[in-house]
């Protein structure tokens, strides 16, 4: 006949098990999901999916007279090495969502999530700086995504981690790698300038034949168009349409019913968007001197 335990023995065992579970949880060795990381990643996933859809549905080669998001999404900075930045964000949040939902110990999860969050934080920092400096426009969903990435980084930093320098080295390395990836990608996407003599001759020809180029100082596509001419861009028949510019002529642009930047007026016909130098030469009949 099996003997029963002493009175209170079961209660004592239950207490010890509870204390061991609490200690394991504090050490981060309990295999669970992460509700906060799951929630933040899901929000970022929805936001990035929306941005991917809007870029796929509306990807003009000009700057529309619309919101800051239209300007940011239509700029050359919205893609790096041909990959939309919003798609990279979608992949980032998807990886975090799977990591948050997968049952694993907290210490192991933080070891994977820390470098991943650092990479996202570095990319968000670069893209936010680019918005405010190069594009000079603010995209609310982009800023919301940056704040979500910051919140995710804070949540992960509060998680238990293995001691030592390896987690911090991994996080620093991925942050630096993401920053370098975007900087190199943006530099590679810069349009090449034509030969100085050809660009100067074409710019003078455009001015002499009455061609007009309407643009805005904040429009990255206008910047791309000018960079094709290099130093000869100063000779272009350019009309600034934004009243905030010291040389702005908004009245001229309103009278001309300009709807997007850049807009070329060639022989009474409008062309919205960036045109190559070869296209401009063909449309205006430019033939460089021998």
C-alpha positions in Angstrom: 0.0 0.0 0.0 1.5 3.3 -1.1 2.2 5.7 1.7 0.8 9.2 1.5 2.9 12.2 2.0 3.0 14.1 5.2 0.4 16.9 5.6 1.6 20.0 3.9 4.1 18.1 1.8 2.1 18.7 -1.4 1.7 22.4 -0.6 5.5 22.7 0.0 6.2 21.0 -3.3 3.9 23.3 -5.1 5.5 26.3 -3.5 9.0 25.1 -4.5 7.8 24.5 -8.1 6.3 28.0 -8.2 9.5 29.5 -6.9 11.6 27.6 -9.4 9.3 28.7 -12.2 9.7 32.3 -11.1 13.4 32.0 -10.9 13.5 30.5 -14.4 11.3 33.2 -15.7 13.6 35.9 -14.2 16.6 34.1 -15.8 14.8 34.1 -19.1 14.8 30.3 -19.5 11.0 29.8 -19.8 9.9 29.1 -23.4 7.1 31.5 -24.2 6.1 34.1 -26.8 6.6 37.8 -26.3 3.2 39.8 -26.3 4.7 43.3 -26.4 7.1 42.5 -29.2 4.3 40.6 -31.0 2.0 43.7 -30.8 4.6 46.2 -31.9 5.8 44.0 -34.7 2.3 43.4 -35.9 1.6 47.2 -36.0 4.8 47.7 -38.0 3.9 44.9 -40.4 0.6 46.5 -41.1 2.2 50.0 -41.6 4.9 48.6 -43.9 2.4 46.7 -45.9 0.4 49.8 -46.4 3.5 51.7 -47.6 4.5 48.9 -50.0 1.0 49.0 -51.5 0.9 52.8 -51.9 4.3 52.8 -53.6 3.3 49.9 -55.9 0.0 51.6 -56.8 1.5 55.1 -57.1 5.1 55.3 -58.2 5.4 58.3 -60.5 8.7 59.7 -61.8 7.7 63.2 -60.7 6.9 65.0 -57.4 3.2 65.5 -57.1 1.6 68.5 -55.5 0.4 66.4 -52.6 1.3 65.3 -49.1 4.7 64.7 -47.7 4.2 61.0 -48.1 3.6 61.5 -51.8 6.9 63.4 -52.1 8.9 60.8 -50.0 7.4 57.8 -51.8 8.1 59.3 -55.2 11.7 60.2 -54.4 14.8 58.2 -55.4 15.4 57.7 -51.7 12.3 55.5 -51.4 14.4 52.6 -52.9 17.9 51.3 -52.3 19.6 49.1 -54.9 16.3 48.9 -56.6 14.6 47.5 -53.5 11.8 49.7 -52.0 12.6 50.8 -48.4 9.1 49.9 -47.4 9.6 46.3 -48.6 12.8 46.1 -46.4 10.7 47.4 -43.5 8.0 44.7 -44.2 10.7 42.0 -44.1 12.1 43.4 -40.9 8.7 43.4 -39.1 7.9 40.0 -40.4 11.1 38.6 -39.0 10.4 40.2 -35.6 6.8 39.0 -35.6 7.9 35.4 -36.2 10.5 35.8 -33.5 8.0 37.2 -31.0 5.4 34.4 -31.7 7.8 31.5 -31.6 8.0 29.8 -28.1 11.5 30.2 -26.9 13.4 31.4 -23.8 13.6 35.1 -23.4 17.4 35.1 -23.2 17.7 33.3 -26.5 15.1 35.5 -28.2 16.9 38.7 -27.0 20.2 37.4 -28.4 18.6 37.2 -31.9 16.3 40.2 -31.6 19.0 42.7 -30.4 21.1 42.8 -33.6 17.9 42.7 -35.7 16.4 45.7 -33.8 19.7 47.5 -34.0 19.7 47.1 -37.8 16.1 48.4 -38.0 17.0 51.3 -35.7 20.0 52.3 -37.9 18.0 52.2 -41.1 15.2 54.3 -39.5 17.7 56.9 -38.3 19.2 57.3 -41.8 15.8 57.4 -43.6 14.5 60.0 -41.1 17.6 62.2 -41.6 17.2 61.9 -45.4 13.6 63.0 -45.1 14.4 66.1 -43.2 17.5 67.1 -45.1 17.6 65.8 -48.7 13.9 65.4 -49.4 12.7 68.1 -47.0 9.4 66.5 -46.5 7.8 64.5 -43.7 6.0 61.2 -44.1 3.8 60.4 -41.1 3.7 56.7 -41.6 7.5 56.7 -42.0 7.9 58.5 -38.7 5.4 56.2 -37.1 7.5 53.2 -38.3 10.7 54.8 -36.9 9.0 55.3 -33.5 7.8 51.7 -33.5 11.4 50.5 -34.2 12.6 52.6 -31.3 9.9 51.1 -29.0 10.9 47.6 -30.2 14.6 48.4 -29.4 13.6 49.6 -25.9 11.5 46.5 -25.2 14.4 44.2 -26.3 17.0 46.1 -24.3 14.8 45.4 -21.2 15.0 41.7 -21.8 17.5 39.4 -20.0 20.6 38.8 -22.1 23.7 36.6 -21.8 26.5 38.3 -20.1 29.5 39.5 -22.0 30.4 41.8 -24.9 29.1 39.6 -27.7 25.5 40.8 -27.8 26.6 44.4 -27.9 29.2 43.8 -30.6 26.6 42.0 -32.7 24.1 44.9 -32.2 26.6 47.6 -33.0 27.8 45.7 -36.1 24.3 45.3 -37.6 23.5 48.9 -36.8 26.6 50.1 -38.7 25.9 47.6 -41.5 22.4 48.9 -42.1 23.5 52.5 -42.0 26.3 51.8 -44.5 24.0 49.8 -46.7 21.6 52.7 -47.1 24.3 55.3 -47.6 26.1 53.3 -50.3 22.8 52.5 -51.9 21.7 56.1 -52.1 25.1 57.1 -53.5 24.8 54.5 -56.2 21.4 55.7 -57.2 22.6 59.2 -58.0 22.2 59.8 -61.8 25.4 60.2 -63.7 26.2 63.6 -65.2 26.9 63.9 -68.9 30.1 65.4 -70.3 30.5 69.0 -69.4 30.7 70.3 -73.0 27.6 68.4 -74.1 25.6 69.3 -71.1 26.5 73.0 -71.4 25.7 73.1 -75.1 22.3 71.4 -74.5 21.5 73.8 -71.6 22.2 76.8 -73.7 20.2 75.4 -76.6 17.2 74.8 -74.3 17.3 78.4 -73.1 17.7 79.8 -76.6 14.7 77.8 -78.0 12.3 79.0 -75.3 12.1 75.8 -73.3 11.0 76.1 -69.7 11.7 73.8 -66.7 9.3 74.2 -63.8 10.4 72.7 -60.5 10.6 73.0 -56.7 13.7 73.1 -54.5 12.4 70.3 -52.3 11.6 67.9 -55.2 14.2 65.1 -55.4 13.3 64.4 -59.0 14.1 68.0 -59.8 17.5 67.5 -58.2 18.0 64.4 -60.2 17.2 66.3 -63.4 19.7 69.1 -62.6 22.4 66.6 -61.6 22.3 65.2 -65.1 23.6 68.5 -66.3 26.3 68.8 -63.7 27.7 72.4 -63.5 25.6 73.3 -66.6 22.5 73.1 -64.5 23.0 76.8 -63.7 22.3 77.6 -67.4 19.0 75.8 -67.5 15.8 77.8 -68.1 14.6 76.9 -64.6 11.6 78.4 -62.9 11.2 77.8 -59.1 7.6 77.3 -58.2 7.7 77.2 -54.4 7.0 80.6 -52.7 9.3 79.6 -49.8 12.4 79.9 -52.1 14.1 83.3 -52.4 13.8 83.0 -56.2 10.3 81.4 -56.2 7.8 82.5 -58.8 4.6 80.8 -57.7 2.4 83.1 -59.7 4.1 82.0 -62.9 3.6 78.4 -62.1 0.0 78.9 -61.1 -0.7 80.7 -64.4 1.0 77.9 -66.3 -1.2 75.3 -64.4 1.8 73.3 -63.3 0.6 70.1 -61.5 3.9 68.2 -60.9 7.6 68.7 -60.7 9.7 68.7 -62.8 7.6 69.8 -65.8 9.2 70.6 -69.1 7.5 73.0 -71.5 8.9 72.3 -75.0 7.3 73.9 -78.0 4.0 74.3 -76.2 3.8 70.7 -75.0 4.1 69.5 -71.4 6.3 66.7 -70.2 6.0 65.7 -66.5 8.9 63.9 -64.9 12.6 63.5 -65.4 13.8 63.4 -69.1 17.2 62.1 -70.1 19.6 64.4 -72.0 19.1 62.3 -75.1 15.3 62.8 -74.9 15.7 66.5 -74.4 18.1 66.7 -77.4 15.6 64.8 -79.6 12.6 66.8 -78.5 14.3 70.1 -79.2 16.4 69.1 -82.2 19.7 69.7 -80.5 22.8 68.6 -82.4 26.1 69.1 -80.6 28.9 70.8 -82.6 31.4 68.5 -84.2 
